[in-house]
């Protein structure tokens, strides 16, 4: 890609990467035990970058300007952009409007956390207004371009591959139990919809959380769940389900404000690495003129990063880090972490080590870690971007070693 560090001979790079990866695997051991200094192991890798800043001074700078695939550490950039755009107290809304024909329209505004409990709250608010029946349900998800492709998203059933729509229930996933050929909801707060039953019927016995695969499935499931929620709340639904744009002049009944502020949305997104939430925020950040697309969001986010940090050689293709076309250098990641420092408490703590707060990033052959290590009571930002196979847990060992090392000067 233009502007990135030129690549050396591919065969030589393959040999270098293979030898370095094998060395890391042998040194770390199959069980993850450390038999050598993990920091030196990281510095010996051919396709890796390690940058650490301590008290404002660069302590380690290994390949600091090489553009690397960041994987899910990209979510830190999405988190910062969202916080600076809306503020940590911001709450996303969803409009409920009624047309002249009595149809209830749900207008999606990209709330990434519109879970079953939020739908229950919206129904109760309608009840308090005296609404006892509606003549059908309409769904307007036109904020996000239909059929848009998310770079790096695959077609698996896994929740992390959920489609992103401007109107989505439960992150566009369903949680079902399949037993003796019967399908039932695995969540007390979520009624089993015909769409969920159909998807569950194709699964084996057990409990499954799967994504809804397509926009059509996602919207149909949303409408079916909304109808079930209305019915459970004593509001009759007399008509059919319709998809389209809300009619002009439809009366606003309710602007439902999510009970979770952006700080909670971001904290959970980083902890559980929720791709749906990250790319939902990414699309919202790019919305212009009442609509958004991945291409538009890419332009908006890259323009923002240039203005915010003065970056030149980088690439942003999605907000979750799914795409291998994303490129960020270690030095750029440190810029990002410096800006994110006031929100350090939103970043996950490493299991078993309270002296590390960082976001992981994982793709096949990619293992990244970016955040802070606590050294002598101060939080030092670090960026570890590995674009070659290494042992499971190696990045955690490097971070723990960075926190525990008496001095970083010897590196």
C-alpha positions in Angstrom: 0.0 0.0 0.0 1.4 3.4 -0.9 3.3 5.1 1.9 4.0 2.0 3.9 7.5 0.6 4.5 8.6 -1.4 1.4 8.6 -5.1 1.7 11.8 -7.1 1.3 12.1 -10.3 -0.7 9.0 -12.4 0.1 10.9 -15.7 0.4 13.4 -14.1 2.8 10.6 -12.6 4.8 8.8 -16.0 4.9 12.0 -17.7 6.3 12.6 -14.9 8.8 9.0 -15.0 10.0 8.9 -18.8 10.2 12.2 -19.0 12.2 11.1 -16.2 14.6 7.7 -17.7 15.1 9.2 -21.1 15.8 11.6 -19.6 18.3 8.8 -17.8 20.1 6.7 -21.0 20.2 9.7 -23.0 21.6 10.6 -20.4 24.1 7.1 -19.9 25.4 6.3 -23.6 25.4 3.0 -25.3 24.6 1.6 -24.5 28.0 2.7 -20.8 27.8 5.5 -21.1 30.4 8.3 -18.6 30.0 11.8 -20.0 29.6 13.4 -16.7 28.3 12.8 -13.0 28.4 9.5 -12.4 26.5 10.5 -8.8 25.8 13.6 -10.0 24.0 11.6 -12.6 22.2 9.2 -10.0 20.9 12.1 -7.8 19.7 13.5 -10.8 17.8 10.4 -11.3 15.8 10.6 -10.4 12.1 7.1 -9.1 11.6 6.4 -7.2 14.9 6.6 -3.8 16.4 7.1 -2.9 20.1 6.9 0.6 21.3 6.9 1.7 25.0 6.9 5.2 26.4 7.8 5.8 30.1 7.3 9.1 31.7 7.1 10.9 28.4 10.2 9.3 26.9 10.5 6.5 24.5 11.9 3.5 26.3 11.6 0.9 23.5 11.1 1.6 19.8 11.3 -1.5 17.7 9.9 -1.0 14.1 7.9 2.0 15.5 6.9 3.4 12.1 6.1 0.2 10.2 2.4 0.0 9.2 1.0 -3.2 10.9 -2.4 -5.0 10.9 -3.8 -3.9 14.2 -6.8 -6.4 14.4 -9.1 -5.5 17.3 -6.8 -2.9 18.8 -8.5 -0.8 16.1 -11.5 -0.6 18.5 -9.4 1.8 20.7 -9.5 4.2 17.8 -13.2 3.8 17.3 -13.8 4.3 21.0 -11.8 7.5 21.1 -13.5 8.9 18.0 -16.9 8.1 19.5 -16.0 9.7 22.9 -14.7 12.9 21.3 -17.7 13.1 19.0 -20.5 12.5 21.6 -19.0 12.5 25.1 -19.1 9.6 27.6 -22.5 10.6 28.9 -24.2 10.4 25.5 -27.2 8.0 25.1 -28.3 6.7 21.8 -32.0 7.0 20.9 -34.6 5.1 18.8 -37.7 6.9 17.6 -41.2 5.4 17.7 -43.7 7.2 15.4 -47.3 6.5 14.3 -48.5 7.1 10.8 -51.9 8.4 9.9 -53.0 4.8 9.2 -52.2 3.8 12.7 -49.0 1.9 11.9 -46.3 2.0 14.5 -42.9 2.9 12.9 -39.6 2.1 14.6 -37.0 4.4 13.2 -33.5 3.1 13.7 -30.9 5.6 14.6 -28.0 3.2 15.1 -28.4 2.4 18.8 -25.8 -0.4 19.2 -27.2 -1.5 22.5 -30.9 -1.9 21.7 -31.3 -5.2 23.7 -34.6 -6.9 24.9 -34.7 -4.9 28.1 -34.6 -1.6 26.2 -37.6 -2.8 24.1 -39.5 -3.6 27.2 -38.9 -0.1 28.5 -40.1 1.4 25.3 -43.3 -0.7 25.4 -44.0 0.4 29.0 -43.5 4.1 27.9 -46.1 3.6 25.1 -48.5 2.0 27.6 -48.2 5.0 29.9 -49.2 7.2 27.0 -52.4 5.2 26.6 -51.5 3.3 23.5 -53.4 0.0 23.5 -53.3 -1.0 19.8 -51.4 -0.4 16.6 -52.3 -1.2 13.0 -49.1 -3.0 12.0 -45.4 -2.3 12.5 -43.1 -0.5 10.2 -39.3 -0.6 10.4 -37.1 2.1 9.0 -33.4 1.3 9.0 -32.4 3.5 6.1 -29.7 5.3 8.1 -27.2 2.6 7.0 -26.9 1.8 3.3 -28.6 -1.6 2.6 -26.3 -4.3 1.4 -23.1 -2.5 2.5 -20.1 -4.8 2.8 -18.0 -4.8 6.0 -14.4 -5.4 5.1 -13.1 -8.6 6.8 -16.6 -9.8 7.9 -17.1 -13.5 7.1 -20.2 -15.6 6.7 -19.9 -17.7 9.8 -22.7 -18.2 12.4 -20.5 -16.7 15.1 -21.8 -13.6 16.9 -18.7 -11.7 15.9 -19.8 -11.9 12.3 -23.3 -10.4 12.9 -24.6 -8.0 10.2 -24.7 -4.3 11.1 -28.1 -2.6 10.7 -29.3 0.7 11.9 -32.2 -1.1 13.7 -31.0 -4.2 15.6 -32.1 -6.2 18.6 -29.5 -7.9 20.8 -26.6 -7.1 18.5 -28.3 -9.0 15.6 -27.9 -12.3 17.4 -30.3 -14.9 18.8 -29.7 -17.2 21.7 -31.5 -20.5 21.5 -31.6 -23.9 23.1 -32.2 -26.9 20.9 -33.3 -30.1 22.6 -35.1 -33.2 21.2 -35.8 -31.3 18.0 -37.5 -28.4 19.8 -36.2 -24.8 19.8 -36.7 -22.4 22.6 -35.2 -19.1 23.7 -32.2 -19.3 26.0 -33.1 -15.9 27.5 -36.1 -15.2 29.7 -36.2 -11.6 28.5 -36.3 -12.5 24.8 -39.3 -14.2 23.2 -38.6 -16.9 20.6 -39.4 -15.4 17.2 -40.2 -17.4 14.0 -36.9 -16.3 12.6 -35.0 -17.5 15.6 -36.9 -20.8 15.5 -36.1 -21.3 11.9 -32.4 -20.7 12.5 -32.4 -22.9 15.5 -33.9 -25.8 13.6 -30.8 -26.0 11.5 -28.5 -26.4 14.6 -27.6 -29.4 16.7 -28.7 -30.0 20.3 -27.3 -27.6 22.8 -27.3 -23.9 23.6 -26.3 -21.6 20.7 -25.8 -17.9 20.2 -25.7 -17.3 16.5 -25.8 -14.2 14.3 -28.7 -13.4 12.0 -26.5 -13.5 8.9 -28.4 -11.1 6.7 -30.2 -7.7 6.9 -33.5 -9.3 5.9 -33.2 -11.8 8.8 -32.2 -9.1 11.2 -35.1 -6.8 10.4 -37.7 -9.6 10.2 -36.5 -10.8 13.6 -36.6 -7.3 15.0 -40.2 -6.8 13.8 -41.3 -10.2 15.2 -39.7 -9.5 18.5 -41.2 -6.0 18.7 -44.7 -7.5 18.0 -44.1 -10.0 20.8 -43.0 -7.3 23.2 -46.1 -5.2 22.4 -48.4 -8.1 22.8 -46.8 -9.0 26.1 -47.3 -5.4 27.2 -51.0 -5.4 26.4 -50.7 -3.5 23.1 -52.5 -5.3 20.2 -50.8 -5.5 16.8 -53.6 -5.7 14.2 -51.7 -5.4 11.0 -48.6 -6.7 9.2 -44.9 -6.0 9.2 -43.6 -3.5 6.7 -40.1 -2.3 5.8 -39.4 1.1 4.3 -39.0 4.8 5.2 -41.2 6.3 7.8 -44.0 8.3 6.1 -43.7 12.1 6.2 -45.8 13.5 9.0 -45.8 10.4 11.2 -46.4 11.5 14.7 -43.5 11.1 17.2 -44.8 9.0 20.1 -41.5 8.3 21.8 -37.7 8.9 21.5 -36.5 6.0 23.5 -33.1 6.9 25.2 -31.0 3.9 26.0 -30.4 3.3 29.7 -26.6 2.8 29.0 -24.4 5.9 28.4 -21.6 5.7 25.8 -19.0 5.0 28.6 -20.7 1.7 29.3 -21.1 0.9 25.6 -17.4 1.6 25.0 -16.3 -0.3 28.1 -18.3 -3.4 27.1 -17.2 -3.2 23.5 -13.5 -3.2 24.5 -13.9 -5.9 27.1 -15.9 -8.3 24.9 -14.4 -7.1 21.6 -17.9 -6.7 20.1 -17.5 -6.3 16.4 -21.1 -5.3 15.9 -20.9 -2.4 18.4 -17.6 -1.2 16.9 -18.8 -1.1 13.3 -22.1 0.3 14.4 -20.3 3.2 16.0 -18.0 3.4 12.9 -21.0 3.9 10.7 -22.6 6.4 13.0 -19.4 8.4 13.0 -19.5 8.6 9.2 -23.2 9.5 8.9 -23.8 12.6 6.8 -27.0 13.9 5.3 -29.1 11.3 7.1 -27.2 8.2 5.8 -24.0 6.4 6.2 -21.9 3.7 4.4 -18.6 2.0 5.1 -16.9 3.9 2.3 -18.1 7.2 3.7 -17.1 6.3 7.3 -13.7 5.3 6.1 -13.2 8.7 4.6 -14.6 10.5 7.6 -12.5 8.5 10.1 -9.2 8.9 8.1 -9.8 12.6 7.8 -10.4 12.8 11.5 -7.2 10.9 12.3 -5.2 13.2 10.0 -6.5 16.3 11.8 -6.4 14.8 15.3 -3.0 13.3 15.2 -1.3 14.5 12.0 -0.9 11.0 10.7 0.0 10.4 7.1 0.8 6.7 6.4 -2.1 4.6 7.8 -5.3 3.0 6.6 -8.7 2.6 8.3 -11.1 0.2 6.6 -13.5 -0.7 9.5 -14.0 0.1 13.1 -13.7 -3.3 14.6 -10.3 -4.4 13.1 -11.8 -7.2 11.0 -10.1 -6.0 7.9 -6.5 -6.9 7.1 -6.4 -3.7 5.1 -6.2 -1.6 8.3 -2.7 -0.3 9.0 -1.4 1.5 12.1 2.2 1.8 13.3 3.3 1.4 16.8 4.2 5.1 17.1 0.7 6.0 15.9 -0.8 3.6 18.5 1.1 5.4 21.2 -0.4 8.7 19.9 -3.8 7.1 20.2 -3.1 5.8 23.7 -1.9 9.2 24.9 -5.3 10.7 23.7 -7.2 7.8 25.3 -5.4 8.1 28.7 -8.2 10.0 30.4 -10.5 7.0 29.7 -8.0 4.3 30.8 -10.6 2.9 33.2 -12.7 1.8 30.1 -9.9 -0.5 28.9 -9.9 -4.1 30.1 -7.5 -5.3 32.9 -5.4 -8.3 32.0 -6.6 -11.5 33.7 -4.5 -12.1 36.7 -2.5 -8.9 36.4 -3.9 -5.6 37.6 -0.8 -3.8 36.3 -1.8 -4.3 32.7 -4.8 -2.5 31.1 -4.9 -3.2 27.4 -6.9 -4.3 24.3 -6.1 -7.5 22.5 -6.3 -7.9 18.7 -6.4 -11.3 17.1 -6.7 -12.6 13.5 -5.1 -15.6 11.9 -1.4 -14.9 12.1 -1.9 -11.6 13.9 -1.6 -11.1 17.7 -1.7 -7.5 19.0 -1.9 -5.9 22.4 -2.1 -2.1 23.1 -2.7 -0.2 26.3 -0.8 0.6 29.5 1.5 -1.2 32.0 1.9 0.2 35.5 5.5 0.9 36.4 6.4 2.4 39.8 2.8 3.7 40.1 2.7 5.3 36.7 0.9 4.0 33.7 3.2 3.6 30.7 1.6 3.2 27.2 2.8 0.3 25.1 2.0 -1.0 21.6 2.8 -4.6 20.6 1.7 -5.4 17.1 2.7 -8.9 15.9 1.9 -9.9 12.4 3.1 -13.5 12.4 2.2 -16.6 14.3 3.2 -16.8 18.0 2.3 -18.9 21.0 -1.1 -18.3 22.6 -0.7 -15.9 25.6 2.7 -14.6 24.4 1.4 -11.0 24.2 0.2 -11.2 27.8 3.6 -12.5 28.9 5.3 -9.5 27.1 3.0 -7.0 28.8 3.5 -8.6 32.2 7.3 -8.5 31.7 7.1 -4.8 30.7 5.2 -4.1 33.9 7.7 -6.1 36.1 11.0 -5.2 34.5 13.2 -3.2 36.9 14.4 -1.1 34.0 13.6 -0.9 30.3 16.8 0.9 29.4 18.6 -2.5 28.7 16.3 -3.1 25.8 
